[in-house]
Amino acid sequence: MQLGCTYLIVKDMKRSIAFYEALLNMKADSRKIERWAQFTCGNTLALWNPEYDKELIRDNSDVSAHFNEEYLKYKSGNLTIYGNNVILNFNVADLNAEYERVKSLELGTVTEIFFINIVCPYYCFMLEDPDGNLIEITGHYQK
């Protein structure tokens, strides 16, 4: 079994797409602006808005063209919880340069550079995406 994709559940697709396009310094590979966007950045990172499906189910009389009964039952009893469900770890060649680049994007609060030595020593910094998911960026660091 191989990991195919990591989904992040997001509320505001336009804001989240803009955030990840700036952070990753690339455009989304594909997008359905209100439901889905994905980036190929070592693996596939996908942004999914579950409210799109709920609205489609609520507003569309022919939902069978989009979903089967099992999915409809699942969505009717499923509560979506946003933020801090996952930590994305991105590895870069030059942590110092990436730190300055991300800070200059003004995407939100960026931590100082941390040193952590539990399993192995490494340096990183953290930030949050628009939905509160944590992002850790690691790489070669020079003091």
N, C-alpha and C positions, 0 to 999 in steps of 0.2 A: 504494500500500500504506500502511496506517495501523497504528500500534501499537494492538492491542486490549487487551492486559493484560500486566502484569509479574508473573511467578510467583516467589515465594520458596519454596525447599524447606526445610521445617522438620521437626524431630524431634518436638516436643511441641506439639500443636495447641492445647491449652487454655492453655498458658503463652504461646504466640505470639499467640493471639487476644487474650488479656488485655493483653499488651504493646502491640499495635497499636491496640486500642480505647482504651487510656490515652493513647498517644502522639498518635493522630489525633483524639482527643476525639470519637469516634463509634463506634457499634456496627457490626459487620460487616453488610453488606447481605444476604448469604446465607451459609449455612454447613451443612456436613455435618461435624459436630464432629471426627471423627477423620481426615477426608481433605481437606476444602476449606473455605475461608472467603474472602470477598472484600469489599473496601472500594472505594467510589467516592470518590476524593479527587483530582480533577483528571483522572485516568485510573483504570483499574482496577488495584488491587494485590491479588493473590491469594496465599494461603498454601496450599501443597500438601504433604501428607505422603505420600511415595511408599511408605512402609512399609505403609500401608493396602492398597494394591494388591497388594503382595507377600504379605501375610497372606491376602487374599481369594483369590489364586491358589493359595496353599498349602493353605488350609482348605476350599475350595469345589470340589465335584466337577463343578458345572455352570458353569465359568468362561466358557463361550461366550455366556452371557447378558450378560456384562459386557465381554468383550474379544475381539478377533479374534486369529487365529494370529500375525499380524505383531507385534502388541503383546506377546503372550506370549513370543515369541522375543526381542524387544528387552529386556523386563524380565529375562529369564533371564540375560542377559550384561551387564547394566548395573549399574555400581557407583555408588552415590549418594555424593556428596561434599557435606558440609554446610558452610555458613559462608563468608563473605568472597568470594562469587562475584559480587557485584553491589554497587554503591553506590546507594542511593536518595537522591535529592536532593529535599527539600521546600522550597518557598518560602513564607515567611510575611510578613505586612505589617510586623510589629514584632518584630525579632529579640531585642531586650532582654526584652520580655515573654515571648516563647516560651521563651527560655533559662531564665528563672526558673520558668516553668510546668513545663518538662520536668525541671529539677533537683528540683522539689518532688514529682514523681511517684515519685522514687527507683527508676527503672527499671534503673539500673546506672550505670556510670561515664560522665560527660558531660565532654567536654573544655572547656577555656577557649574563649572566642571567638577565632577566628583571623582574621587579615587575609591575604588572598591576592591577588596582582596579577600574573598571568601573561598571560592573554588579556584579562581586564578586572578591575578591582578589585572585590572583594567581601569580605564578612564571613560567617563561618559557625561552627557548632560541630558536633561529631560525637558519636555514641554508637553502640553495637552493640545489635542485637536479641538474643534468647535463643540464636540459632544462630550468632552472630558476624558477621552481615551488617552492613556499615557504613551508617549513616544520616547524611547531611549536611543540616543545616538552615540555609538562607540567608534573608536578608531585609534590610530597612532597619535600620541599626544606628546608634545615637547613643552616642558616647563619654561 
